[in-house]
């Protein structure tokens, strides 16, 4: 299993970014996918999730209405469209999936830095 995160960068408050996660080594279309983030000095938190097939999505309250998670199963790629970015969105963003097993196994991308600052 390999997850490669990309698309981060420096953006001004109110701006937009789209993150991508390229997946390989597993049957991407059958797995629930998630985006997490971790800000300096804080715990990693779940930002958004999407079901296999893409019909069901969930968002953290802090990003609801501003972020959109989506997937392209043909391209084996997960996306996170981020709009109306705020300084508090600054964090390293990680793509994630998991296998319930047993044993349970979690897989992570390497992370991509998002910095929101003027």
N, C-alpha and C positions, 0 to 999 in steps of 0.2 A: 504494500500500500504506500502510495506517495501522494502528498498534497503539497502543491506549490502556490504560495500566496504572492500576489502582486497588486500593484495599482496605488499603493500608498504615496504620500507626499505631503508637502506643505501647502495649506490652503487658508485663505482668509475667512474669518467668521461670515456665515451666510453663504459660503461657497459649496461646491459639490465635488464629490469624488466617487468613482466606481472601483470597487475592489473585485479581483478575480481569484479563483482558486482552481487550478488545473489538477484534475485527479487522474490517477492511473493505478493499475495493479489490483483493481477490484471491480465488481459490477456496479458502477456508479448509480445507475438508474434505480437500483433496489434499496439504496441506503438513504436514510434520513441524514440531512446535512445541517450544520450549524456554524454560525460565526460567534466567536468570543472576542473579548478585548481585555487588555490589562494595562491600566495606567500606572505610572510610577508610584510605588508605595501602597498600591491597592491590590486586592485579590482579583483574579481573573473572573470576569462575569459574562454570562450568556447574553448576547445581543439579539440574535434572531435564529429561527430554525425553520426548516422547510421539509415537508414529508417527501418520501419517495413518490414520484409522479407530480409533485409540486402543488397539490390541491390545498394543502393545509400549511399555513404559516403562523408563526407566533413571534412577538416582539417584546423586548423589554419596554417598560413604561417610558423610560427615558428617551427612547428613539421612535416610539410609535408615531406614525404620521410623517416622519422625516426619512426613515430608512426603508428600503424595499429589498427583500431577499428573493432571489430567483435562481433558476437552474436551467441549463441546456444539456439534456441528457445525451444528445447526439455528439456534442463537443466535450462531454464529460467535464463540464465547468460549472462552478458555483459563482454567483455574483452577489455583491452587496452595493446597491445604489444608495449613496448617502447625500442627502440634500439638507439645506439650512444648517450647515455644520456650526457647532458651538465650540468654544475653547475646551469645555469639559468632555468633548468627544475625543480629545487627544489621547492616544493610546497605541499600543501595538495590537493589531487585529489578527486573529488566528482562525483559519478554517479548521473544522473538526468533523469527524464522523466516528462511529463506534460499532462494534460487533458485540451483541449481547452474550454470545457464547452459549454455555460456559467454556472457558473463562471469559469474562468481560474484557474487551480490549478497546482502547481509545486511540485514535490516530489524529495527529496534529500537523498543520502546515508549519513552516518556519517563522511565520509572522511577517507582517508588513506595517511599517510605522506610518501613522496618520498624525499630523500636527496641525492644529487649527490655531492660527495666531495672526495678528495684524502686524 
